[in-house]
Amino acid sequence: MNRVELEKYILDNYGVKPEYPWIKYPTFAVFRHENNNKWFAVIMTIDKAKLGIKEDGQIDVVNLKCDANIIPSMWNGQGVFPAYHMNKEHWLTVAIDMENDNNLKFLLALSYDLTEKKKK
């Protein structure tokens, strides 16, 4: 999956279009729930070095909310990292081009559910 495919997947499956809230970072896309404005995904292009990847260049990533109990077990160096620029206790950074699209889709669904407005 690439960035364009992920954005289309989010639109098709969750009905959410990207927002671009930062003038300084015009390609950083935020996806949020309409009913509570909570973010469930943030797509960014960042330097690989910011994730501890020892090679030059940039990488497309998505920050996703995750269950705090499973976050440490998800950091595997295979496309899942401690959250870049967000709370590492509750968020993960996932390489969009990771080989396992099903894992990315699972984490996206989990993030969506965790940030959804709770029913009373």
N, C-alpha and C positions, 0 to 999 in steps of 0.2 A: 504494500500500500504506500502511496505517496501522499503529500500534503493535499493536493487537489482531490484525490480520491477520499481522503479522510473527511474533508469538509463536505463533500457530497454525501458521504455515508451519514454524517451527523444531520444534515438537512433531511435526507430521505427517511431516516429512522427516528429522529427526535423532533423534526420540524423546526429546527433552530438555525438561523443564519448567523454568520460571524459578525462581530462588532470589532471596530478598530479604534480603541480609545486613546492610543498614545501617538501624538504627533512625532515624537522622537523615534518611535518604532512603528512605522506605518504598516508593516506586514504582520505584526503580532495580532493574532485574532483571539477574541474572547467569545466563548459560547456560554450562555446563561439561561436559566429557567425564566420563562415569561412571568410566572405567577409569584416568584419571590426574588428575582434578580440575582440569585446565587450562581456563581460560576461553577461549571462542571468540567470545563476544558479550556486550556489556553495553549494555542499553537504558536510556536516561536521558531526562529532560525537563530542559533547561537554558535559561538566558537566551540569546537569540540573540546578544547582544553578546559572549558568551564565545567565539564562533566568528568574530567580526569582522563579523557581519551588522549593518548600520546601520539597524536598526528595533527597535522595542520588542516585547516579548512573549517567549514561550518556544517551543521547538522540540523535538520528539521526535527523538532521534538514537540510533545504535547504534555502539559502538566495535568494530572488527573488526581482527584481526591480518592483516597483509599482507606480501608479499615486499618487503623493504627496497629492492630494486632498482627497483621500480615505484611506490613510494609518491609520490615527488615528481611524477611524471607524472599521478597520480590527483587531486592537489589542483587542482581546476579552478574552484572557486567555484560550481559547479552542483550542490551537494549533497554534495560530498566535501571534507573539511577535514583539516588536521593534527589528530592525535588530541587530544581534550580530556581532560586529566587522566591521560594515559598516555604511554608512550614514543613519541615522534613518529617515531622511526626504524623502528619495527616495527608501529605501529598507525595506523589511520585513524578518523575520525569521519564517519559517513554520515547525512545527513538521511533519516529513514524515509519521508517523504512525497515523496522525489525522484520525478520523472516516469518514470524508467526502472527499473521493478521488476526487469528482467532483470539490470541492472548490480548492484543490491543483492543479488540472489540469487547472482550470480557471486562477489561479494566475500565473502558469507557462507560459501559453499562453500570458497573459498580459505582463509578463517580457520579453518574446521573442519578442513580437511586439514593446515594448518600447525601446529595445536595437538594433533593426534591423536598417540597413543602410537606411536612409531616401532617398526616390526617389525624384529627382529634376524635 
